[in-house]
């Protein structure tokens, strides 16, 4: 019984993670199944639920060179960085950990598993184990509501001229944008292609089962898509009309065969043709596309979401953490990571360092970014509980 409870707690926790935690999640899952003595069949079954990992570049691409950095980002000592491990952290290491250490004189000490709950415990006990970590910005905001848990970002070090204001927050700096948008089976919709949320809602023109994010398991229902589907312009989405959005979701509800609680699920369902259209994270779709799945991503009216670097209050190497955060959001480090993994960049100048064929699959490529809206972590931090308190009852209606 105790082991089963531990497994359920583990599965719940992984469902709350951003897509960039994929490799960390899968590796921890395998460790957990081994520790609990689960058989191969159980591991395979749960592994299928976790779905494909993010698609990393198959061959070693040519990365933009970094030969020098601003003097203000140089120093000495160490910076302790906490990210998600595995192939993702390997990409970060190549993209910017190694060049930062080489050019700044500051040694990067890596760890894995950033967790806002742990940040709270670290700050409360004044035992700070890492200086900077990767988090969803909403997690940073929500923890900040409970007390003084984060250092202010030193924007005097940051290339703010090339980073949109929407990506800058007092206590975090966005660093890796990804799209939450729609994807569809191209072998089902061979002629007309969905071109926005009104088409996603149009079950006559585009018939077939859908999958959408749940309002449980640490996720939130995609109210923004519902609002846009009923005519709300992208630049007027926030503040969301919660009642109106739930009413719009009710119209698509009959064809939603799965309200997913883990980001790998929609990609797996589209791959297996259990759904012909679904809301998904673009990196997950890239993974099945790389394996030949006849699936296409629709960018128009998608949500641009991000992870962010944040520095726990009292971090012993705070100054180095700020230099690290400023460095990795420079154009070349940002472009290097986008070459290795199909997510975007916050520094607009990075686009000039990326080849045209790569820009076609990145959510912040100029031609794609203008088709999307930026997800408001601030609105959700203020309204999440209000939205979710009605989810279970709505689902049963």
C-alpha positions in Angstrom: 0.0 0.0 0.0 2.8 2.4 0.9 4.6 1.7 -2.3 1.4 2.2 -4.4 0.9 5.5 -2.6 4.4 6.6 -3.5 3.9 5.7 -7.1 0.6 7.7 -7.3 2.3 10.7 -5.7 5.2 10.4 -8.2 2.8 10.2 -11.2 0.9 13.2 -9.9 4.0 15.2 -9.5 5.3 14.5 -13.1 2.0 15.6 -14.5 2.6 19.0 -13.1 5.9 19.6 -14.9 6.5 21.7 -17.9 7.5 20.0 -21.2 11.1 20.8 -20.6 11.1 18.4 -17.7 10.5 15.5 -20.0 13.9 13.7 -19.8 14.1 14.3 -16.0 10.6 12.8 -15.7 11.2 9.7 -17.7 14.5 9.0 -16.0 12.9 9.4 -12.5 10.0 7.2 -13.6 12.3 4.4 -14.5 14.1 4.7 -11.2 10.8 4.7 -9.4 9.5 1.6 -11.1 12.7 -0.3 -10.4 12.7 0.8 -6.8 9.1 -0.3 -6.3 9.7 -3.6 -8.1 7.2 -3.1 -10.9 7.5 -5.5 -13.8 8.3 -4.8 -17.4 4.6 -4.7 -18.4 3.7 -2.1 -15.8 6.7 0.0 -16.7 5.8 -0.2 -20.4 2.2 0.8 -19.7 3.1 3.8 -17.6 5.9 4.6 -20.0 3.4 4.8 -22.8 1.4 7.3 -20.7 4.5 9.4 -20.5 4.8 9.2 -24.2 7.7 10.2 -26.5 10.5 12.4 -25.2 11.3 15.8 -26.7 12.9 15.7 -30.1 16.5 16.7 -29.9 18.5 17.3 -33.1 19.5 13.9 -34.5 22.9 15.1 -35.8 25.2 17.5 -34.2 24.3 20.8 -35.8 26.7 23.7 -36.4 26.1 26.0 -33.4 26.7 29.8 -33.5 30.1 30.5 -32.0 30.6 32.5 -28.8 34.1 34.0 -28.8 33.7 36.7 -26.2 31.3 38.0 -23.6 30.8 41.5 -22.0 33.3 42.2 -19.2 30.4 42.8 -16.8 29.5 39.1 -17.1 33.0 37.9 -16.1 34.0 36.9 -12.6 35.3 34.1 -10.5 34.0 31.4 -8.1 31.0 29.2 -8.9 27.4 29.3 -9.8 25.1 26.3 -8.9 22.5 25.7 -11.6 19.5 23.4 -11.3 17.8 22.2 -14.4 16.0 19.0 -15.6 18.9 16.6 -16.4 19.1 14.1 -19.2 19.2 15.1 -22.9 17.6 18.5 -22.2 20.3 19.5 -19.7 22.9 18.1 -22.1 21.6 20.5 -24.7 21.8 23.4 -22.2 25.3 22.3 -21.4 26.4 22.6 -25.0 24.4 25.7 -25.7 25.5 27.8 -22.8 26.8 26.2 -19.6 30.2 25.3 -21.2 30.7 28.6 -23.1 29.7 30.6 -20.0 32.2 28.7 -17.8 35.0 29.0 -20.4 34.5 32.7 -21.1 33.4 34.1 -17.8 35.8 32.4 -15.4 32.9 31.2 -13.3 32.6 27.5 -12.8 29.1 26.0 -13.4 28.1 23.3 -10.9 25.0 21.5 -12.2 22.2 19.7 -10.3 18.8 18.4 -11.3 15.1 18.8 -10.2 14.2 22.4 -9.6 11.1 22.6 -7.3 9.4 25.7 -5.9 8.4 23.7 -2.8 12.0 22.9 -2.2 12.9 26.5 -2.8 10.5 27.5 0.0 12.1 25.0 2.3 15.6 26.1 1.4 14.9 29.8 2.0 13.0 29.1 5.2 15.9 27.1 6.6 18.5 29.3 5.1 20.1 26.3 3.4 20.2 27.3 -0.2 21.4 24.3 -2.3 21.5 26.1 -5.7 21.9 29.6 -6.9 19.6 29.6 -10.0 17.0 27.2 -11.2 14.6 26.7 -14.1 10.9 27.2 -13.3 7.6 27.9 -14.8 7.0 31.7 -14.2 3.6 31.0 -12.6 5.4 28.9 -10.0 7.7 31.8 -9.2 4.7 34.2 -8.9 2.7 31.8 -6.7 5.6 31.2 -4.3 6.2 34.9 -4.2 2.7 35.4 -2.9 3.7 33.4 0.2 6.7 35.5 1.1 10.1 36.8 0.1 11.5 33.8 -1.7 13.2 35.2 -4.8 16.0 37.7 -5.6 15.2 40.5 -8.0 16.7 40.0 -11.4 19.6 42.4 -12.1 18.4 43.8 -15.5 21.4 46.1 -15.6 23.3 43.0 -16.9 20.6 41.8 -19.3 20.3 42.5 -23.1 16.9 44.1 -22.5 17.0 46.0 -25.8 16.3 42.7 -27.6 14.0 41.0 -25.1 10.3 41.8 -25.1 8.9 43.3 -21.9 6.5 40.4 -21.7 9.4 38.1 -21.1 10.8 40.2 -18.2 9.5 39.8 -14.7 10.9 41.3 -11.5 11.8 38.0 -10.0 12.4 35.8 -13.1 13.7 36.1 -16.6 12.0 34.0 -19.3 14.4 31.8 -21.2 12.8 29.1 -23.3 9.4 29.8 -25.0 7.2 26.9 -26.2 3.8 26.8 -27.9 0.7 25.4 -26.5 -1.3 25.1 -29.6 -3.3 22.6 -31.9 -2.1 19.8 -34.1 -3.9 17.4 -36.4 -3.5 14.3 -38.5 -2.7 15.2 -42.1 -3.9 11.9 -43.4 -7.4 12.7 -42.0 -7.6 16.4 -43.1 -5.9 16.2 -46.5 -7.5 19.2 -48.1 -8.7 21.9 -45.7 -6.4 22.6 -42.8 -7.4 24.0 -39.4 -6.4 27.6 -39.2 -7.3 28.7 -35.7 -9.5 27.9 -32.7 -12.8 28.4 -34.6 -11.7 25.6 -36.9 -10.8 23.4 -33.9 -14.3 24.0 -32.6 -15.9 23.3 -36.0 -16.8 19.6 -35.8 -18.7 19.6 -39.1 -15.9 20.8 -41.2 -13.2 19.0 -39.2 -15.0 16.0 -37.6 -13.4 13.5 -35.3 -12.2 13.0 -31.7 -10.2 15.7 -29.9 -7.9 15.8 -26.8 -7.5 18.9 -24.6 -5.7 19.8 -21.4 -7.5 19.0 -18.2 -8.4 21.2 -15.2 -6.8 18.8 -12.8 -3.5 17.1 -12.2 -1.7 20.4 -11.9 -3.0 21.7 -15.2 -5.5 24.3 -16.2 -8.2 24.1 -19.0 -7.3 26.0 -22.1 -9.8 28.9 -21.5 -7.9 31.2 -23.9 -8.6 28.8 -26.9 -12.3 28.7 -25.9 -12.4 32.5 -25.8 -10.7 33.0 -29.2 -13.0 30.3 -30.7 -16.0 32.4 -29.9 -14.6 35.6 -31.4 -12.4 37.2 -28.8 -9.4 38.9 -30.4 -6.0 37.6 -29.3 -5.0 41.0 -27.9 -8.3 41.1 -25.8 -8.0 37.6 -24.3 -7.0 38.8 -20.9 -8.7 39.3 -18.5 -10.5 36.1 -19.4 -14.3 35.8 -19.0 -14.3 32.6 -17.1 -18.1 31.9 -17.5 -18.0 32.6 -21.2 -14.9 30.4 -21.7 -16.5 27.5 -19.8 -19.6 27.8 -22.0 -17.5 27.6 -25.1 -15.7 24.5 -23.8 -19.1 22.9 -23.3 -19.6 23.1 -27.1 -16.5 21.1 -27.9 -16.8 18.8 -24.9 -18.8 16.0 -26.7 -15.9 15.2 -29.1 -13.1 15.5 -26.5 -12.3 11.9 -25.8 -9.5 12.7 -23.4 -8.8 15.6 -21.1 -5.1 15.1 -20.7 -3.0 15.5 -17.5 0.4 14.8 -18.9 1.9 16.7 -21.9 3.0 13.5 -23.7 -0.6 12.2 -23.9 -1.9 14.3 -26.9 1.2 13.5 -29.0 0.8 9.8 -28.2 -3.0 9.9 -29.1 -2.3 11.7 -32.3 0.4 9.3 -33.2 -1.9 6.3 -32.5 -4.8 8.0 -34.2 -6.9 7.9 -31.0 -7.5 11.6 -31.7 -7.4 13.4 -35.0 -6.9 16.8 -33.5 -5.6 18.0 -30.1 -4.1 20.7 -28.0 -0.4 19.9 -27.5 3.1 21.4 -26.8 5.0 21.9 -30.0 8.1 20.0 -28.8 6.1 16.9 -28.2 4.7 17.0 -31.7 8.2 17.5 -33.1 9.1 14.2 -31.4 6.5 12.2 -33.2 7.0 14.1 -36.5 10.7 13.0 -36.3 9.5 9.4 -36.2 7.3 9.9 -39.3 3.9 10.6 -37.8 1.5 12.4 -40.3 0.9 15.3 -37.9 1.1 19.0 -38.4 1.3 21.9 -36.0 -1.0 24.9 -36.3 0.7 28.1 -35.0 -2.0 30.7 -35.6 -3.7 31.8 -32.3 -1.5 29.4 -30.2 -0.3 30.4 -26.8 3.4 31.3 -26.3 4.4 30.0 -22.9 7.9 30.0 -21.2 10.1 28.7 -18.5 12.2 31.1 -16.6 15.4 31.4 -14.6 14.9 32.5 -11.0 17.3 33.0 -8.1 16.3 31.8 -4.6 16.4 34.5 -1.9 19.7 34.4 -0.1 21.6 32.4 -2.8 25.2 32.5 -1.8 26.4 33.1 -5.3 23.7 35.6 -6.2 26.0 37.9 -8.3 27.2 34.9 -10.4 23.6 33.7 -10.8 22.7 37.1 -12.3 25.6 37.0 -14.7 24.7 33.5 -15.7 21.1 34.5 -16.3 22.1 37.5 -18.4 24.6 35.4 -20.4 22.2 32.6 -21.4 19.6 35.1 -22.7 22.1 36.7 -25.1 21.5 36.1 -28.8 24.1 33.4 -29.4 23.4 31.1 -26.4 19.7 31.4 -27.1 20.2 30.5 -30.8 22.4 27.6 -29.8 19.7 25.9 -27.7 17.1 26.5 -30.4 19.4 24.5 -32.8 19.5 21.6 -30.4 15.9 21.4 -29.3 12.7 22.7 -31.1 11.8 25.5 -28.7 12.1 29.2 -29.1 14.3 32.1 -27.9 13.5 35.2 -25.9 16.3 37.3 -27.4 14.9 38.6 -30.8 18.4 39.0 -32.2 18.8 35.2 -32.0 16.7 34.9 -35.2 19.6 36.4 -37.2 21.8 33.5 -36.1 19.5 30.7 -37.1 19.0 29.1 -40.5 15.7 29.5 -42.3 14.8 25.8 -42.1 15.2 25.8 -38.3 13.1 29.0 -37.9 10.2 27.2 -39.5 9.8 25.0 -36.4 10.4 27.5 -33.7 7.5 29.3 -32.0 9.4 32.6 -31.7 10.5 32.8 -35.3 9.3 36.3 -36.5 6.8 34.9 -39.0 5.3 32.5 -36.4 5.5 34.6 -33.2 3.3 37.3 -34.7 0.5 34.7 -35.2 0.5 33.9 -31.4 -0.4 35.4 -28.1 1.7 35.4 -25.0 0.2 33.4 -22.1 -0.4 35.5 -19.0 1.2 33.8 -16.0 0.1 36.8 -13.9 -3.6 36.3 -14.8 -3.4 32.6 -14.0 -1.6 33.2 -10.7 -4.5 35.5 -9.6 -7.3 33.3 -11.0 -6.2 29.7 -11.1 -8.1 28.6 -8.0 -11.3 30.4 -9.2 -11.1 28.5 -12.6 -10.3 25.1 -11.1 -12.9 25.1 -8.3 -15.6 24.6 -10.9 -13.8 22.1 -13.1 -14.9 18.8 -11.6 -18.6 19.8 -11.5 -18.4 21.2 -15.0 -16.9 17.9 -16.3 -19.8 15.9 -14.9 -22.5 18.2 -16.5 
